[in-house]
Amino acid sequence: MVFTHKYFNMAKSINKIDFYKHLRIYLTWCVLFFVINKVTSPNVNWFIYPIMGWGISVFIQAIMVFFPVGDEKVKATSHLPSGKEKKEDFLDLKPLQQKNWKEEDIV
C-alpha cells in the first residue's frame, strides 16, 4: 500500500505531537510523585520506581517516533483514514439528487 508523501509527513507530525504530550504528562507526574513522596514518607524514596517504569515507555515511544525502523514507517500512518480514503482525493461524493416528496409520502 502506497501512501502519499503528504499523508506520511502528517502522520509523523501527529506521532511527534502525541510523544510531546506524553512527555509533558510524564514530567508533570514525576514532580508530583517526588512531592508526594517527600511529604508522606521522606525517609523512603519510592518515587523512583513509578518514574523508572513509566520512563521506559516514554523512551520506547521516543525511539519509535524519532527513529522508525522497517514496518514502523507504515505504522506511523495509523492516524490516517483507512482503505481507499488514503488517496490524495479521498472524498468521492456523488451528486445530491433532489426528490419531490408529496405530503402523503411523508405521513
MONOR-V865205 format. One record per pair of residues at least 4 apart in sequence whose ideal C-beta (glycine too) atoms are under 8 Angstrom apart, sorted by the first residue. I is the first residue (numbers start at 1). J is the second residue. If there is no record, write none. Layout:
BEGIN
i	j
I	J
I	J
END
This chain:
BEGIN
i	j
1	74
1	86
3	7
3	8
3	11
3	74
3	77
3	80
3	86
4	8
4	86
4	87
4	88
5	9
6	10
6	88
7	11
7	77
7	80
7	86
8	12
8	73
8	76
8	77
9	13
10	14
10	79
10	80
11	15
11	76
11	77
11	78
11	79
11	80
12	16
12	65
12	76
13	17
14	18
14	79
15	19
15	64
15	65
15	76
15	79
16	20
16	65
16	66
17	21
18	22
18	65
19	23
19	61
19	62
19	65
20	24
21	25
22	26
22	58
22	61
23	27
23	58
23	62
24	28
25	29
26	30
26	54
26	55
26	58
27	31
28	32
29	33
29	50
29	54
30	34
30	47
30	51
31	35
32	36
33	37
33	47
33	50
33	51
34	38
34	47
35	39
36	40
36	47
37	41
37	42
37	44
37	45
37	46
37	47
38	42
41	46
46	50
47	51
48	52
49	53
50	54
51	55
52	56
53	57
54	58
55	59
56	60
57	61
58	62
59	63
60	64
61	65
62	66
63	67
64	68
64	72
68	72
68	73
68	75
68	76
69	73
71	75
72	76
77	86
80	85
80	86
81	85
81	86
81	90
82	86
84	90
85	90
86	90
101	105
101	106
102	106
103	107
END
